[in-house]
Amino acid sequence: MREKKPTLIVTFDTTTAAMALEKFCMERRLPGRLIPVPREITAGCGLAWKAPPEDRQMLTDAWTQAALIWSDMRILPL
């Protein structure tokens, strides 16, 4: 069985918000990628951003400065 590692999971209320965040991150080469929401979480649009937990502060600073919207942020063992 694969060892689970702590992972930053960011959820969204809308698909539009998820896609805007993905575009922003891709353009700036920020870490992470869109994934289906893990079954441990319920979220509005079914998409989540997965990134290393050590990048949490850097990502939230960049997203806040760009006025991007997300619903929730958790660190889960995935």
PyMOL Python script that loads the backbone (N, CA, C, O; Angstrom):
from pymol import cmd

cmd.read_pdbstr("""\
ATOM      1  N   MET A   1       0.836  -1.176   0.000  1.00  0.00           N
ATOM      2  CA  MET A   1       0.000   0.000   0.000  1.00  0.00           C
ATOM      3  C   MET A   1       0.890   1.252   0.000  1.00  0.00           C
ATOM      4  O   MET A   1       1.918   1.299   0.675  1.00  0.00           O
ATOM      5  N   ARG A   2       0.484   2.231  -0.748  1.00  0.00           N
ATOM      6  CA  ARG A   2       1.228   3.472  -0.882  1.00  0.00           C
ATOM      7  C   ARG A   2       1.142   4.288   0.405  1.00  0.00           C
ATOM      8  O   ARG A   2       0.077   4.392   1.015  1.00  0.00           O
ATOM      9  N   GLU A   3       2.275   4.868   0.812  1.00  0.00           N
ATOM     10  CA  GLU A   3       2.295   5.699   2.012  1.00  0.00           C
ATOM     11  C   GLU A   3       1.619   7.036   1.729  1.00  0.00           C
ATOM     12  O   GLU A   3       1.914   7.689   0.728  1.00  0.00           O
ATOM     13  N   LYS A   4       0.711   7.438   2.614  1.00  0.00           N
ATOM     14  CA  LYS A   4       0.004   8.710   2.455  1.00  0.00           C
ATOM     15  C   LYS A   4       0.864   9.833   3.012  1.00  0.00           C
ATOM     16  O   LYS A   4       1.441   9.716   4.093  1.00  0.00           O
ATOM     17  N   LYS A   5       0.942  10.938   2.246  1.00  0.00           N
ATOM     18  CA  LYS A   5       1.723  12.096   2.664  1.00  0.00           C
ATOM     19  C   LYS A   5       0.788  13.286   2.857  1.00  0.00           C
ATOM     20  O   LYS A   5      -0.236  13.380   2.181  1.00  0.00           O
ATOM     21  N   PRO A   6       1.124  14.191   3.765  1.00  0.00           N
ATOM     22  CA  PRO A   6       0.302  15.402   3.933  1.00  0.00           C
ATOM     23  C   PRO A   6       0.266  16.193   2.618  1.00  0.00           C
ATOM     24  O   PRO A   6       1.293  16.407   1.974  1.00  0.00           O
ATOM     25  N   THR A   7      -0.939  16.619   2.241  1.00  0.00           N
ATOM     26  CA  THR A   7      -1.154  17.340   0.990  1.00  0.00           C
ATOM     27  C   THR A   7      -2.101  18.502   1.246  1.00  0.00           C
ATOM     28  O   THR A   7      -3.108  18.355   1.939  1.00  0.00           O
ATOM     29  N   LEU A   8      -1.770  19.654   0.681  1.00  0.00           N
ATOM     30  CA  LEU A   8      -2.647  20.817   0.765  1.00  0.00           C
ATOM     31  C   LEU A   8      -3.767  20.655  -0.257  1.00  0.00           C
ATOM     32  O   LEU A   8      -3.506  20.453  -1.443  1.00  0.00           O
ATOM     33  N   ILE A   9      -5.019  20.746   0.205  1.00  0.00           N
ATOM     34  CA  ILE A   9      -6.183  20.651  -0.660  1.00  0.00           C
ATOM     35  C   ILE A   9      -7.000  21.928  -0.509  1.00  0.00           C
ATOM     36  O   ILE A   9      -7.388  22.309   0.595  1.00  0.00           O
ATOM     37  N   VAL A  10      -7.253  22.582  -1.639  1.00  0.00           N
ATOM     38  CA  VAL A  10      -8.021  23.829  -1.658  1.00  0.00           C
ATOM     39  C   VAL A  10      -9.287  23.572  -2.468  1.00  0.00           C
ATOM     40  O   VAL A  10      -9.212  23.102  -3.603  1.00  0.00           O
ATOM     41  N   THR A  11     -10.449  23.876  -1.892  1.00  0.00           N
ATOM     42  CA  THR A  11     -11.718  23.635  -2.578  1.00  0.00           C
ATOM     43  C   THR A  11     -12.360  24.951  -3.008  1.00  0.00           C
ATOM     44  O   THR A  11     -11.981  26.030  -2.554  1.00  0.00           O
ATOM     45  N   PHE A  12     -13.344  24.826  -3.897  1.00  0.00           N
ATOM     46  CA  PHE A  12     -13.993  25.987  -4.507  1.00  0.00           C
ATOM     47  C   PHE A  12     -15.502  25.788  -4.515  1.00  0.00           C
ATOM     48  O   PHE A  12     -15.991  24.659  -4.539  1.00  0.00           O
ATOM     49  N   ASP A  13     -16.230  26.895  -4.495  1.00  0.00           N
ATOM     50  CA  ASP A  13     -17.684  26.836  -4.608  1.00  0.00           C
ATOM     51  C   ASP A  13     -18.134  26.725  -6.063  1.00  0.00           C
ATOM     52  O   ASP A  13     -19.195  26.173  -6.352  1.00  0.00           O
ATOM     53  N   THR A  14     -17.314  27.255  -6.977  1.00  0.00           N
ATOM     54  CA  THR A  14     -17.702  27.241  -8.391  1.00  0.00           C
ATOM     55  C   THR A  14     -16.559  26.740  -9.268  1.00  0.00           C
ATOM     56  O   THR A  14     -15.384  26.875  -8.929  1.00  0.00           O
ATOM     57  N   THR A  15     -16.933  26.165 -10.391  1.00  0.00           N
ATOM     58  CA  THR A  15     -15.945  25.721 -11.368  1.00  0.00           C
ATOM     59  C   THR A  15     -15.184  26.917 -11.930  1.00  0.00           C
ATOM     60  O   THR A  15     -13.992  26.816 -12.218  1.00  0.00           O
ATOM     61  N   THR A  16     -15.863  28.040 -12.087  1.00  0.00           N
ATOM     62  CA  THR A  16     -15.223  29.250 -12.599  1.00  0.00           C
ATOM     63  C   THR A  16     -14.072  29.687 -11.701  1.00  0.00           C
ATOM     64  O   THR A  16     -13.008  30.058 -12.197  1.00  0.00           O
ATOM     65  N   ALA A  17     -14.271  29.648 -10.394  1.00  0.00           N
ATOM     66  CA  ALA A  17     -13.214  30.020  -9.449  1.00  0.00           C
ATOM     67  C   ALA A  17     -12.036  29.054  -9.542  1.00  0.00           C
ATOM     68  O   ALA A  17     -10.882  29.477  -9.490  1.00  0.00           O
ATOM     69  N   ALA A  18     -12.320  27.769  -9.679  1.00  0.00           N
ATOM     70  CA  ALA A  18     -11.262  26.767  -9.803  1.00  0.00           C
ATOM     71  C   ALA A  18     -10.446  26.982 -11.074  1.00  0.00           C
ATOM     72  O   ALA A  18      -9.218  26.900 -11.051  1.00  0.00           O
ATOM     73  N   MET A  19     -11.129  27.257 -12.178  1.00  0.00           N
ATOM     74  CA  MET A  19     -10.444  27.455 -13.448  1.00  0.00           C
ATOM     75  C   MET A  19      -9.618  28.747 -13.447  1.00  0.00           C
ATOM     76  O   MET A  19      -8.535  28.790 -14.032  1.00  0.00           O
ATOM     77  N   ALA A  20     -10.121  29.790 -12.797  1.00  0.00           N
ATOM     78  CA  ALA A  20      -9.371  31.048 -12.711  1.00  0.00           C
ATOM     79  C   ALA A  20      -8.092  30.851 -11.903  1.00  0.00           C
ATOM     80  O   ALA A  20      -7.032  31.359 -12.269  1.00  0.00           O
ATOM     81  N   LEU A  21      -8.199  30.109 -10.802  1.00  0.00           N
ATOM     82  CA  LEU A  21      -7.029  29.849  -9.979  1.00  0.00           C
ATOM     83  C   LEU A  21      -6.021  28.994 -10.742  1.00  0.00           C
ATOM     84  O   LEU A  21      -4.816  29.236 -10.665  1.00  0.00           O
ATOM     85  N   GLU A  22      -6.503  28.003 -11.472  1.00  0.00           N
ATOM     86  CA  GLU A  22      -5.603  27.155 -12.261  1.00  0.00           C
ATOM     87  C   GLU A  22      -4.859  27.989 -13.307  1.00  0.00           C
ATOM     88  O   GLU A  22      -3.645  27.853 -13.462  1.00  0.00           O
ATOM     89  N   LYS A  23      -5.570  28.835 -14.009  1.00  0.00           N
ATOM     90  CA  LYS A  23      -4.948  29.679 -15.033  1.00  0.00           C
ATOM     91  C   LYS A  23      -3.879  30.576 -14.406  1.00  0.00           C
ATOM     92  O   LYS A  23      -2.770  30.692 -14.928  1.00  0.00           O
ATOM     93  N   PHE A  24      -4.223  31.204 -13.288  1.00  0.00           N
ATOM     94  CA  PHE A  24      -3.286  32.075 -12.576  1.00  0.00           C
ATOM     95  C   PHE A  24      -2.013  31.304 -12.206  1.00  0.00           C
ATOM     96  O   PHE A  24      -0.903  31.779 -12.445  1.00  0.00           O
ATOM     97  N   CYS A  25      -2.180  30.130 -11.631  1.00  0.00           N
ATOM     98  CA  CYS A  25      -1.017  29.340 -11.193  1.00  0.00           C
ATOM     99  C   CYS A  25      -0.176  28.859 -12.363  1.00  0.00           C
ATOM    100  O   CYS A  25       1.053  28.877 -12.293  1.00  0.00           O
ATOM    101  N   MET A  26      -0.815  28.435 -13.422  1.00  0.00           N
ATOM    102  CA  MET A  26      -0.075  27.955 -14.594  1.00  0.00           C
ATOM    103  C   MET A  26       0.741  29.082 -15.228  1.00  0.00           C
ATOM    104  O   MET A  26       1.892  28.876 -15.614  1.00  0.00           O
ATOM    105  N   GLU A  27       0.153  30.260 -15.334  1.00  0.00           N
ATOM    106  CA  GLU A  27       0.853  31.405 -15.926  1.00  0.00           C
ATOM    107  C   GLU A  27       2.076  31.802 -15.104  1.00  0.00           C
ATOM    108  O   GLU A  27       3.072  32.269 -15.658  1.00  0.00           O
ATOM    109  N   ARG A  28       2.007  31.620 -13.792  1.00  0.00           N
ATOM    110  CA  ARG A  28       3.092  32.025 -12.901  1.00  0.00           C
ATOM    111  C   ARG A  28       3.948  30.848 -12.442  1.00  0.00           C
ATOM    112  O   ARG A  28       4.854  31.011 -11.625  1.00  0.00           O
ATOM    113  N   ARG A  29       3.659  29.679 -12.966  1.00  0.00           N
ATOM    114  CA  ARG A  29       4.388  28.443 -12.622  1.00  0.00           C
ATOM    115  C   ARG A  29       4.403  28.186 -11.114  1.00  0.00           C
ATOM    116  O   ARG A  29       5.421  27.808 -10.534  1.00  0.00           O
ATOM    117  N   LEU A  30       3.242  28.405 -10.507  1.00  0.00           N
ATOM    118  CA  LEU A  30       3.087  28.101  -9.090  1.00  0.00           C
ATOM    119  C   LEU A  30       2.779  26.617  -8.933  1.00  0.00           C
ATOM    120  O   LEU A  30       2.181  26.019  -9.827  1.00  0.00           O
ATOM    121  N   PRO A  31       3.172  26.014  -7.825  1.00  0.00           N
ATOM    122  CA  PRO A  31       3.003  24.572  -7.649  1.00  0.00           C
ATOM    123  C   PRO A  31       1.550  24.150  -7.465  1.00  0.00           C
ATOM    124  O   PRO A  31       0.733  24.880  -6.905  1.00  0.00           O
ATOM    125  N   GLY A  32       1.258  22.954  -7.951  1.00  0.00           N
ATOM    126  CA  GLY A  32      -0.054  22.355  -7.748  1.00  0.00           C
ATOM    127  C   GLY A  32      -0.746  22.023  -9.053  1.00  0.00           C
ATOM    128  O   GLY A  32      -0.250  22.298 -10.146  1.00  0.00           O
ATOM    129  N   ARG A  33      -1.934  21.408  -8.890  1.00  0.00           N
ATOM    130  CA  ARG A  33      -2.761  21.051 -10.044  1.00  0.00           C
ATOM    131  C   ARG A  33      -4.192  20.818  -9.586  1.00  0.00           C
ATOM    132  O   ARG A  33      -4.454  20.571  -8.409  1.00  0.00           O
ATOM    133  N   LEU A  34      -5.123  20.903 -10.551  1.00  0.00           N
ATOM    134  CA  LEU A  34      -6.526  20.618 -10.245  1.00  0.00           C
ATOM    135  C   LEU A  34      -6.736  19.113 -10.189  1.00  0.00           C
ATOM    136  O   LEU A  34      -6.185  18.365 -10.996  1.00  0.00           O
ATOM    137  N   ILE A  35      -7.539  18.682  -9.226  1.00  0.00           N
ATOM    138  CA  ILE A  35      -7.895  17.276  -9.073  1.00  0.00           C
ATOM    139  C   ILE A  35      -9.380  17.199  -8.713  1.00  0.00           C
ATOM    140  O   ILE A  35      -9.972  18.201  -8.311  1.00  0.00           O
ATOM    141  N   PRO A  36      -9.981  16.021  -8.854  1.00  0.00           N
ATOM    142  CA  PRO A  36     -11.330  15.848  -8.304  1.00  0.00           C
ATOM    143  C   PRO A  36     -11.253  15.950  -6.771  1.00  0.00           C
ATOM    144  O   PRO A  36     -10.262  15.538  -6.167  1.00  0.00           O
ATOM    145  N   VAL A  37     -12.279  16.489  -6.165  1.00  0.00           N
ATOM    146  CA  VAL A  37     -12.287  16.632  -4.706  1.00  0.00           C
ATOM    147  C   VAL A  37     -12.161  15.252  -4.061  1.00  0.00           C
ATOM    148  O   VAL A  37     -12.907  14.338  -4.415  1.00  0.00           O
ATOM    149  N   PRO A  38     -11.228  15.088  -3.122  1.00  0.00           N
ATOM    150  CA  PRO A  38     -11.100  13.804  -2.422  1.00  0.00           C
ATOM    151  C   PRO A  38     -12.395  13.453  -1.695  1.00  0.00           C
ATOM    152  O   PRO A  38     -13.122  14.349  -1.265  1.00  0.00           O
ATOM    153  N   ARG A  39     -12.682  12.203  -1.557  1.00  0.00           N
ATOM    154  CA  ARG A  39     -13.957  11.781  -0.954  1.00  0.00           C
ATOM    155  C   ARG A  39     -14.058  12.140   0.521  1.00  0.00           C
ATOM    156  O   ARG A  39     -15.148  12.101   1.090  1.00  0.00           O
ATOM    157  N   GLU A  40     -12.928  12.493   1.156  1.00  0.00           N
ATOM    158  CA  GLU A  40     -12.959  12.910   2.560  1.00  0.00           C
ATOM    159  C   GLU A  40     -13.597  14.287   2.734  1.00  0.00           C
ATOM    160  O   GLU A  40     -13.937  14.679   3.850  1.00  0.00           O
ATOM    161  N   ILE A  41     -13.759  15.018   1.635  1.00  0.00           N
ATOM    162  CA  ILE A  41     -14.267  16.392   1.667  1.00  0.00           C
ATOM    163  C   ILE A  41     -15.492  16.489   0.767  1.00  0.00           C
ATOM    164  O   ILE A  41     -15.588  15.784  -0.238  1.00  0.00           O
ATOM    165  N   THR A  42     -16.414  17.351   1.125  1.00  0.00           N
ATOM    166  CA  THR A  42     -17.485  17.712   0.200  1.00  0.00           C
ATOM    167  C   THR A  42     -17.259  19.151  -0.212  1.00  0.00           C
ATOM    168  O   THR A  42     -16.964  20.006   0.623  1.00  0.00           O
ATOM    169  N   ALA A  43     -17.396  19.416  -1.498  1.00  0.00           N
ATOM    170  CA  ALA A  43     -17.176  20.777  -1.998  1.00  0.00           C
ATOM    171  C   ALA A  43     -18.168  21.069  -3.098  1.00  0.00           C
ATOM    172  O   ALA A  43     -18.675  20.159  -3.754  1.00  0.00           O
ATOM    173  N   GLY A  44     -18.441  22.352  -3.296  1.00  0.00           N
ATOM    174  CA  GLY A  44     -19.457  22.792  -4.235  1.00  0.00           C
ATOM    175  C   GLY A  44     -19.291  22.339  -5.661  1.00  0.00           C
ATOM    176  O   GLY A  44     -20.241  21.835  -6.259  1.00  0.00           O
ATOM    177  N   CYS A  45     -18.094  22.506  -6.232  1.00  0.00           N
ATOM    178  CA  CYS A  45     -17.971  22.274  -7.668  1.00  0.00           C
ATOM    179  C   CYS A  45     -17.329  20.941  -8.023  1.00  0.00           C
ATOM    180  O   CYS A  45     -17.339  20.560  -9.193  1.00  0.00           O
ATOM    181  N   GLY A  46     -16.780  20.230  -7.068  1.00  0.00           N
ATOM    182  CA  GLY A  46     -16.175  18.937  -7.359  1.00  0.00           C
ATOM    183  C   GLY A  46     -14.715  19.006  -7.771  1.00  0.00           C
ATOM    184  O   GLY A  46     -14.112  17.972  -8.059  1.00  0.00           O
ATOM    185  N   LEU A  47     -14.125  20.213  -7.808  1.00  0.00           N
ATOM    186  CA  LEU A  47     -12.716  20.366  -8.147  1.00  0.00           C
ATOM    187  C   LEU A  47     -11.950  20.903  -6.944  1.00  0.00           C
ATOM    188  O   LEU A  47     -12.492  21.637  -6.118  1.00  0.00           O
ATOM    189  N   ALA A  48     -10.682  20.522  -6.867  1.00  0.00           N
ATOM    190  CA  ALA A  48      -9.818  20.992  -5.780  1.00  0.00           C
ATOM    191  C   ALA A  48      -8.422  21.233  -6.334  1.00  0.00           C
ATOM    192  O   ALA A  48      -8.033  20.642  -7.342  1.00  0.00           O
ATOM    193  N   TRP A  49      -7.675  22.101  -5.671  1.00  0.00           N
ATOM    194  CA  TRP A  49      -6.274  22.348  -6.024  1.00  0.00           C
ATOM    195  C   TRP A  49      -5.422  21.551  -5.049  1.00  0.00           C
ATOM    196  O   TRP A  49      -5.603  21.645  -3.835  1.00  0.00           O
ATOM    197  N   LYS A  50      -4.505  20.777  -5.576  1.00  0.00           N
ATOM    198  CA  LYS A  50      -3.607  19.947  -4.769  1.00  0.00           C
ATOM    199  C   LYS A  50      -2.206  20.524  -4.879  1.00  0.00           C
ATOM    200  O   LYS A  50      -1.711  20.755  -5.982  1.00  0.00           O
ATOM    201  N   ALA A  51      -1.562  20.758  -3.733  1.00  0.00           N
ATOM    202  CA  ALA A  51      -0.217  21.329  -3.720  1.00  0.00           C
ATOM    203  C   ALA A  51       0.535  20.832  -2.488  1.00  0.00           C
ATOM    204  O   ALA A  51      -0.074  20.312  -1.553  1.00  0.00           O
ATOM    205  N   PRO A  52       1.851  20.992  -2.488  1.00  0.00           N
ATOM    206  CA  PRO A  52       2.618  20.626  -1.295  1.00  0.00           C
ATOM    207  C   PRO A  52       2.258  21.545  -0.124  1.00  0.00           C
ATOM    208  O   PRO A  52       2.112  22.751  -0.320  1.00  0.00           O
ATOM    209  N   PRO A  53       2.113  21.006   1.073  1.00  0.00           N
ATOM    210  CA  PRO A  53       1.714  21.824   2.218  1.00  0.00           C
ATOM    211  C   PRO A  53       2.717  22.915   2.562  1.00  0.00           C
ATOM    212  O   PRO A  53       2.334  23.943   3.120  1.00  0.00           O
ATOM    213  N   GLU A  54       3.979  22.717   2.246  1.00  0.00           N
ATOM    214  CA  GLU A  54       4.985  23.731   2.560  1.00  0.00           C
ATOM    215  C   GLU A  54       4.834  24.993   1.696  1.00  0.00           C
ATOM    216  O   GLU A  54       5.443  26.020   1.997  1.00  0.00           O
ATOM    217  N   ASP A  55       4.033  24.926   0.635  1.00  0.00           N
ATOM    218  CA  ASP A  55       3.795  26.080  -0.235  1.00  0.00           C
ATOM    219  C   ASP A  55       2.534  26.854   0.134  1.00  0.00           C
ATOM    220  O   ASP A  55       2.154  27.791  -0.568  1.00  0.00           O
ATOM    221  N   ARG A  56       1.891  26.474   1.216  1.00  0.00           N
ATOM    222  CA  ARG A  56       0.607  27.074   1.607  1.00  0.00           C
ATOM    223  C   ARG A  56       0.670  28.600   1.718  1.00  0.00           C
ATOM    224  O   ARG A  56      -0.145  29.291   1.108  1.00  0.00           O
ATOM    225  N   GLN A  57       1.609  29.126   2.475  1.00  0.00           N
ATOM    226  CA  GLN A  57       1.676  30.569   2.694  1.00  0.00           C
ATOM    227  C   GLN A  57       1.979  31.318   1.397  1.00  0.00           C
ATOM    228  O   GLN A  57       1.357  32.342   1.114  1.00  0.00           O
ATOM    229  N   MET A  58       2.913  30.822   0.623  1.00  0.00           N
ATOM    230  CA  MET A  58       3.264  31.460  -0.644  1.00  0.00           C
ATOM    231  C   MET A  58       2.063  31.499  -1.584  1.00  0.00           C
ATOM    232  O   MET A  58       1.819  32.515  -2.235  1.00  0.00           O
ATOM    233  N   LEU A  59       1.312  30.400  -1.660  1.00  0.00           N
ATOM    234  CA  LEU A  59       0.144  30.344  -2.534  1.00  0.00           C
ATOM    235  C   LEU A  59      -0.964  31.273  -2.045  1.00  0.00           C
ATOM    236  O   LEU A  59      -1.535  32.022  -2.837  1.00  0.00           O
ATOM    237  N   THR A  60      -1.269  31.233  -0.766  1.00  0.00           N
ATOM    238  CA  THR A  60      -2.347  32.096  -0.263  1.00  0.00           C
ATOM    239  C   THR A  60      -1.999  33.574  -0.413  1.00  0.00           C
ATOM    240  O   THR A  60      -2.878  34.391  -0.686  1.00  0.00           O
ATOM    241  N   ASP A  61      -0.743  33.918  -0.239  1.00  0.00           N
ATOM    242  CA  ASP A  61      -0.326  35.312  -0.451  1.00  0.00           C
ATOM    243  C   ASP A  61      -0.551  35.725  -1.907  1.00  0.00           C
ATOM    244  O   ASP A  61      -1.096  36.797  -2.172  1.00  0.00           O
ATOM    245  N   ALA A  62      -0.137  34.886  -2.836  1.00  0.00           N
ATOM    246  CA  ALA A  62      -0.293  35.192  -4.263  1.00  0.00           C
ATOM    247  C   ALA A  62      -1.766  35.263  -4.648  1.00  0.00           C
ATOM    248  O   ALA A  62      -2.168  36.173  -5.374  1.00  0.00           O
ATOM    249  N   TRP A  63      -2.580  34.316  -4.174  1.00  0.00           N
ATOM    250  CA  TRP A  63      -4.000  34.287  -4.514  1.00  0.00           C
ATOM    251  C   TRP A  63      -4.745  35.467  -3.908  1.00  0.00           C
ATOM    252  O   TRP A  63      -5.629  36.037  -4.548  1.00  0.00           O
ATOM    253  N   THR A  64      -4.399  35.838  -2.683  1.00  0.00           N
ATOM    254  CA  THR A  64      -5.047  36.971  -2.030  1.00  0.00           C
ATOM    255  C   THR A  64      -4.719  38.264  -2.767  1.00  0.00           C
ATOM    256  O   THR A  64      -5.594  39.101  -2.989  1.00  0.00           O
ATOM    257  N   GLN A  65      -3.468  38.420  -3.140  1.00  0.00           N
ATOM    258  CA  GLN A  65      -3.049  39.619  -3.866  1.00  0.00           C
ATOM    259  C   GLN A  65      -3.766  39.718  -5.210  1.00  0.00           C
ATOM    260  O   GLN A  65      -4.069  40.820  -5.667  1.00  0.00           O
ATOM    261  N   ALA A  66      -4.040  38.579  -5.847  1.00  0.00           N
ATOM    262  CA  ALA A  66      -4.720  38.553  -7.145  1.00  0.00           C
ATOM    263  C   ALA A  66      -6.240  38.545  -7.000  1.00  0.00           C
ATOM    264  O   ALA A  66      -6.949  38.503  -8.005  1.00  0.00           O
ATOM    265  N   ALA A  67      -6.751  38.585  -5.775  1.00  0.00           N
ATOM    266  CA  ALA A  67      -8.192  38.577  -5.488  1.00  0.00           C
ATOM    267  C   ALA A  67      -8.885  37.318  -6.004  1.00  0.00           C
ATOM    268  O   ALA A  67     -10.037  37.372  -6.435  1.00  0.00           O
ATOM    269  N   LEU A  68      -8.187  36.191  -5.960  1.00  0.00           N
ATOM    270  CA  LEU A  68      -8.801  34.914  -6.333  1.00  0.00           C
ATOM    271  C   LEU A  68      -9.616  34.384  -5.156  1.00  0.00           C
ATOM    272  O   LEU A  68      -9.324  34.683  -3.999  1.00  0.00           O
ATOM    273  N   ILE A  69     -10.634  33.599  -5.467  1.00  0.00           N
ATOM    274  CA  ILE A  69     -11.574  33.133  -4.447  1.00  0.00           C
ATOM    275  C   ILE A  69     -11.487  31.613  -4.313  1.00  0.00           C
ATOM    276  O   ILE A  69     -11.490  30.889  -5.308  1.00  0.00           O
ATOM    277  N   TRP A  70     -11.411  31.144  -3.068  1.00  0.00           N
ATOM    278  CA  TRP A  70     -11.496  29.716  -2.786  1.00  0.00           C
ATOM    279  C   TRP A  70     -12.392  29.542  -1.578  1.00  0.00           C
ATOM    280  O   TRP A  70     -12.666  30.491  -0.843  1.00  0.00           O
ATOM    281  N   SER A  71     -12.838  28.329  -1.388  1.00  0.00           N
ATOM    282  CA  SER A  71     -13.801  28.052  -0.333  1.00  0.00           C
ATOM    283  C   SER A  71     -13.130  27.593   0.968  1.00  0.00           C
ATOM    284  O   SER A  71     -13.382  28.157   2.032  1.00  0.00           O
ATOM    285  N   ASP A  72     -12.282  26.575   0.875  1.00  0.00           N
ATOM    286  CA  ASP A  72     -11.686  25.981   2.053  1.00  0.00           C
ATOM    287  C   ASP A  72     -10.281  25.496   1.726  1.00  0.00           C
ATOM    288  O   ASP A  72      -9.949  25.241   0.569  1.00  0.00           O
ATOM    289  N   MET A  73      -9.468  25.374   2.761  1.00  0.00           N
ATOM    290  CA  MET A  73      -8.094  24.914   2.600  1.00  0.00           C
ATOM    291  C   MET A  73      -7.790  23.975   3.755  1.00  0.00           C
ATOM    292  O   MET A  73      -7.959  24.328   4.922  1.00  0.00           O
ATOM    293  N   ARG A  74      -7.336  22.766   3.410  1.00  0.00           N
ATOM    294  CA  ARG A  74      -7.029  21.765   4.444  1.00  0.00           C
ATOM    295  C   ARG A  74      -5.770  21.008   4.063  1.00  0.00           C
ATOM    296  O   ARG A  74      -5.398  20.940   2.892  1.00  0.00           O
ATOM    297  N   ILE A  75      -5.131  20.448   5.053  1.00  0.00           N
ATOM    298  CA  ILE A  75      -4.030  19.534   4.801  1.00  0.00           C
ATOM    299  C   ILE A  75      -4.529  18.141   5.153  1.00  0.00           C
ATOM    300  O   ILE A  75      -4.912  17.863   6.289  1.00  0.00           O
ATOM    301  N   LEU A  76      -4.514  17.268   4.140  1.00  0.00           N
ATOM    302  CA  LEU A  76      -5.025  15.904   4.301  1.00  0.00           C
ATOM    303  C   LEU A  76      -3.925  14.896   3.956  1.00  0.00           C
ATOM    304  O   LEU A  76      -3.037  15.193   3.158  1.00  0.00           O
ATOM    305  N   PRO A  77      -3.985  13.728   4.547  1.00  0.00           N
ATOM    306  CA  PRO A  77      -3.063  12.659   4.146  1.00  0.00           C
ATOM    307  C   PRO A  77      -3.600  11.991   2.872  1.00  0.00           C
ATOM    308  O   PRO A  77      -4.595  11.268   2.921  1.00  0.00           O
ATOM    309  N   LEU A  78      -2.949  12.231   1.754  1.00  0.00           N
ATOM    310  CA  LEU A  78      -3.359  11.619   0.475  1.00  0.00           C
ATOM    311  C   LEU A  78      -2.231  10.846  -0.141  1.00  0.00           C
ATOM    312  O   LEU A  78      -2.394  10.266  -1.214  1.00  0.00           O
TER     313      LEU A  78
END
""", "prot")
cmd.dss("prot")
cmd.show_as("cartoon", "prot")
cmd.util.cbc("prot")
cmd.orient("prot")
